[in-house]
Amino acid sequence: MTETLEIDRMTLAERLQAMELLWRSMAHAPEKLESPAWHKTVLQKRLAKVTAGKGEFLTISQLKKRLAKRSA
């Protein structure tokens, strides 16, 4: 198994390539990928808001601004 120290020594390009290889290997068997239980809960809550007419929808521009504020 690759150690953290080995990953730290990789260039950014090598890390991105490794991530792409991992993603491709997982994408070949999507039925083996299972979302965590908390994800289902979040989606159910969001769907309930939309169904109740209380869902909040943002444009891409609005979303970018909101995320920029969070990281500032």
Secondary structure, 3 states (H helix, E strand, C coil): CCCHHHHHHCCHHHHHHHHHHHHHHHHCCHHHCCCCHHHHHHHHHHHHHHHCCCCCCCCHHHHHHHHHHHHC
